[in-house]
Amino acid sequence: MTAALFYEKPVVLDRSVHRHLRVLPSNSFLFARRVNSLYLAGVEFPEACKEYAIVFTKVANQKVAPMAMLGLRERENLFVDAEGQWGASYVPAFVRRYPFVLSQLPDQNMGLCIDEAYPGLNAKRGEMLFDDQGGNTPFLQNALSFLNRYQIEYMRTDRFCQSLQDAGLLIEMNAKADLIDGTSHSVNGLMIVDEKKLLELSDAQALKLFRSGELHWIGLHLASLSNMQRLVDRLAKKKTQIEPAPRPGV
């Protein structure tokens, strides 16, 4: 299970190259329609757990990261409909930051990037990126502030996941959905917190998790797993939708 990126042409934002470009905001999430899982920061768990199953999976360098499950089949997001509307109240920050993203540059610093393939990028309509003096506009500054806060939460979440690994709390879990039409869909490579191992932690370990707020995140993760059935129901509904009958004479 992977959180495929939807940035088609990310480039470092350049004051000279992008000086006169504008960003036309869009309510469409079609750019994320083929992503079946997305990274979640721990700070998002309180809202995300109400609608998504939050699981863990291995990413680069054997690190572990939390993911919101959005689909059970490859390249399918069950939360984005044909019109590009998001079918849940909470939209993950990973999506909301688009078309901007912070990326590590060759000099190890973080650089602000933008997806040049974003349809709303143009020279006439929308929010300006730079003012007449070449400085950041309030729009761009707000986007940068959001990304910086996101990066801080990303690092905090990374430490949380490392704590789970160090304590040996994660176990593998495979998700399988058997639909009434006889088809089955499986997602492998998932991990969840083992409640038995959690209860076996020493008082000192448990207190450390509690003081850091990570014990709360674990509880929200475990509570979110009931949303796995909702994901199955979404897939079943999508597969059983009946196309409207053609009009006479068409």
C-alpha positions as CSV (number, residue, x, y, z in Angstrom):
1,M,0.0,0.0,0.0
2,T,1.5,3.3,-1.1
3,A,0.6,6.9,-0.9
4,A,1.3,7.8,-4.6
5,L,2.1,11.4,-5.2
6,F,-0.1,13.5,-7.4
7,Y,2.5,16.2,-8.2
8,E,3.2,15.7,-11.9
9,K,5.7,18.5,-12.5
10,P,6.9,19.9,-9.1
11,V,9.5,22.7,-9.5
12,V,11.2,25.1,-7.0
13,L,9.3,28.3,-7.0
14,D,11.5,31.0,-8.6
15,R,10.8,34.7,-8.2
16,S,12.1,35.4,-11.7
17,V,10.5,32.5,-13.5
18,H,7.2,32.6,-11.7
19,R,7.1,36.4,-11.0
20,H,3.8,37.0,-13.0
21,L,2.0,33.8,-12.4
22,R,-1.2,33.4,-10.5
23,V,-3.0,30.6,-8.8
24,L,-6.7,30.1,-9.5
25,P,-8.1,28.2,-6.5
26,S,-10.2,25.1,-7.3
27,N,-12.8,23.1,-5.4
28,S,-12.0,20.0,-7.5
29,F,-10.0,17.1,-6.0
30,L,-9.7,15.1,-9.2
31,F,-6.0,15.3,-8.9
32,A,-6.2,12.9,-6.0
33,R,-8.6,10.5,-7.5
34,R,-6.0,7.7,-8.1
35,V,-4.4,7.8,-4.6
36,N,-5.6,5.0,-2.4
37,S,-3.9,6.1,0.8
38,L,-2.5,9.4,2.1
39,Y,0.0,10.4,4.8
40,L,-1.5,11.7,8.0
41,A,0.2,13.8,10.7
42,G,-0.6,12.8,14.3
43,V,-2.2,16.1,14.9
44,E,-4.8,15.2,12.3
45,F,-5.9,12.0,14.1
46,P,-8.7,13.6,16.2
47,E,-10.6,14.6,13.0
48,A,-9.4,11.9,10.6
49,C,-10.3,9.0,12.9
50,K,-14.0,9.9,12.5
51,E,-14.0,9.1,8.8
52,Y,-10.9,7.1,7.8
53,A,-9.2,4.0,8.9
54,I,-5.7,5.1,10.1
55,V,-3.1,2.4,9.7
56,F,0.7,2.3,9.5
57,T,3.0,1.2,6.7
58,K,6.7,1.1,5.9
59,V,8.0,3.9,3.7
60,A,11.5,4.8,2.6
61,N,14.5,3.6,4.7
62,Q,12.3,1.2,6.7
63,K,10.6,4.0,8.4
64,V,7.0,3.7,9.4
65,A,4.3,6.3,8.7
66,P,0.6,6.6,9.4
67,M,-1.8,6.6,6.5
68,A,-5.5,7.3,6.0
69,M,-7.0,4.5,3.9
70,L,-8.9,5.9,1.0
71,G,-9.4,2.8,-1.2
72,L,-9.0,-1.0,-1.4
73,R,-7.9,-1.2,-5.0
74,E,-4.8,0.2,-6.6
75,R,-5.2,3.8,-8.0
76,E,-8.7,4.3,-6.6
77,N,-9.7,6.9,-4.1
78,L,-13.2,6.1,-2.9
79,F,-13.6,9.6,-1.4
80,V,-13.4,11.5,-4.7
81,D,-16.4,11.3,-7.0
82,A,-16.7,11.8,-10.7
83,E,-17.2,15.6,-10.2
84,G,-14.1,15.9,-8.1
85,Q,-15.9,16.4,-4.8
86,W,-14.4,15.0,-1.6
87,G,-16.9,12.7,0.1
88,A,-15.9,13.4,3.7
89,S,-16.0,16.3,6.1
90,Y,-12.2,16.3,6.9
91,V,-9.8,16.6,4.0
92,P,-6.2,15.6,5.0
93,A,-3.6,18.3,5.0
94,F,-1.5,16.3,2.5
95,V,-4.3,17.2,0.0
96,R,-5.0,20.7,1.2
97,R,-1.5,21.9,0.6
98,Y,-1.7,21.2,-3.1
99,P,-0.3,22.6,-5.5
100,F,2.4,23.6,-3.1
101,V,4.9,21.4,-1.3
102,L,8.1,21.7,0.6
103,S,10.9,19.5,-0.8
104,Q,14.5,18.9,0.3
105,L,16.9,20.5,-2.1
106,P,20.4,19.2,-2.9
107,D,22.0,21.5,-0.3
108,Q,19.8,19.8,2.3
109,N,17.6,22.9,2.8
110,M,13.9,22.8,2.3
111,G,12.6,24.6,-0.8
112,L,9.1,25.8,-1.7
113,C,7.9,24.0,-4.8
114,I,4.7,24.2,-6.9
115,D,3.2,21.8,-9.4
116,E,3.5,23.4,-12.8
117,A,0.9,20.9,-14.1
118,Y,-1.7,22.4,-11.8
119,P,-4.5,23.6,-14.2
120,G,-5.1,26.7,-12.1
121,L,-1.6,28.1,-12.7
122,N,-1.9,31.0,-15.2
123,A,-0.9,34.6,-15.9
124,K,-4.3,36.3,-15.8
125,R,-6.7,35.0,-13.1
126,G,-6.4,34.1,-9.5
127,E,-4.1,34.9,-6.6
128,M,-0.7,36.5,-7.3
129,L,2.3,34.7,-6.0
130,F,4.6,37.8,-5.9
131,D,3.9,41.5,-5.6
132,D,5.3,44.3,-7.8
133,Q,8.5,44.4,-5.8
134,G,9.0,40.6,-6.1
135,G,8.1,39.9,-2.5
136,N,5.7,37.2,-1.3
137,T,2.0,38.1,-1.5
138,P,-0.2,37.4,1.6
139,F,-1.5,34.4,-0.4
140,L,1.9,32.9,-0.9
141,Q,2.9,33.7,2.7
142,N,-0.1,31.9,4.0
143,A,0.7,28.9,1.9
144,L,4.3,28.9,3.2
145,S,3.2,29.2,6.8
146,F,0.9,26.2,6.3
147,L,3.7,24.1,4.9
148,N,6.1,25.1,7.6
149,R,3.6,24.0,10.3
150,Y,2.9,20.8,8.4
151,Q,6.7,20.1,8.3
152,I,6.9,20.5,12.1
153,E,4.0,18.1,12.6
154,Y,5.6,15.7,10.1
155,M,8.8,15.6,12.2
156,R,6.8,15.2,15.4
157,T,4.8,12.3,13.8
158,D,8.0,10.7,12.7
159,R,9.3,10.6,16.3
160,F,5.9,9.1,17.3
161,C,6.3,6.3,14.8
162,Q,9.8,5.6,15.9
163,S,8.6,5.3,19.5
164,L,6.1,2.7,18.3
165,Q,8.8,0.7,16.5
166,D,11.2,1.0,19.4
167,A,8.6,-0.4,21.8
168,G,7.7,-3.2,19.4
169,L,4.0,-2.2,19.4
170,L,3.3,-2.6,15.7
171,I,2.0,-5.8,14.2
172,E,1.1,-6.7,10.6
173,M,-2.5,-6.7,9.4
174,N,-3.9,-7.5,6.0
175,A,-7.2,-5.9,5.0
176,K,-9.6,-8.1,3.0
177,A,-13.0,-7.2,1.6
178,D,-15.5,-9.8,0.4
179,L,-18.3,-8.2,-1.6
180,I,-21.7,-9.6,-2.3
181,D,-20.9,-9.9,-6.0
182,G,-18.4,-12.6,-5.1
183,T,-15.3,-10.4,-5.6
184,S,-12.5,-10.0,-3.0
185,H,-10.0,-7.2,-2.5
186,S,-7.0,-7.4,-0.3
187,V,-4.5,-4.8,0.9
188,N,-1.2,-6.0,2.3
189,G,1.7,-4.4,4.1
190,L,-0.4,-2.7,6.8
191,M,0.4,-2.4,10.5
192,I,-1.6,-1.6,13.6
193,V,-0.8,-1.2,17.2
194,D,-1.1,-4.5,19.2
195,E,-3.4,-3.7,22.1
196,K,-2.0,-6.7,24.0
197,K,1.6,-5.4,23.8
198,L,0.4,-2.0,24.7
199,L,-1.1,-3.3,27.9
200,E,2.2,-5.0,28.7
201,L,4.2,-1.8,28.7
202,S,5.9,-0.9,31.9
203,D,4.5,2.0,34.0
204,A,7.4,4.2,32.9
205,Q,6.9,3.5,29.2
206,A,3.1,4.1,29.5
207,L,3.6,7.3,31.4
208,K,6.1,8.6,28.8
209,L,3.5,7.9,26.0
210,F,0.8,9.6,28.0
211,R,2.9,12.7,28.8
212,S,3.9,13.2,25.2
213,G,0.3,12.9,24.0
214,E,1.2,9.8,21.9
215,L,-1.0,7.5,23.9
216,H,-4.0,9.6,22.9
217,W,-2.9,9.2,19.2
218,I,-2.7,5.5,19.7
219,G,-6.3,5.4,21.1
220,L,-7.6,7.4,18.1
221,H,-5.8,5.1,15.7
222,L,-7.4,2.0,17.3
223,A,-10.8,3.6,17.3
224,S,-10.5,4.5,13.6
225,L,-10.1,0.9,12.5
226,S,-13.9,0.5,12.7
227,N,-14.0,2.7,9.6
228,M,-12.5,-0.2,7.6
229,Q,-16.1,-1.5,7.1
230,R,-17.2,1.9,5.9
231,L,-14.5,1.7,3.2
232,V,-15.8,-1.7,2.2
233,D,-19.4,-0.3,2.0
234,R,-18.1,2.6,-0.2
235,L,-16.6,0.1,-2.6
236,A,-19.7,-2.1,-2.6
237,K,-21.9,0.9,-3.3
238,K,-19.7,2.1,-6.1
239,K,-19.7,-1.3,-7.8
240,T,-23.5,-1.7,-7.5
241,Q,-24.5,1.7,-8.8
242,I,-26.8,1.4,-11.8
243,E,-26.3,3.6,-14.7
244,P,-29.4,5.6,-15.6
245,A,-31.4,4.2,-18.5
246,P,-30.9,6.1,-21.8
247,R,-33.6,8.5,-22.9
248,P,-35.9,7.4,-25.7
249,G,-34.4,8.2,-29.1
250,V,-30.8,8.5,-27.7
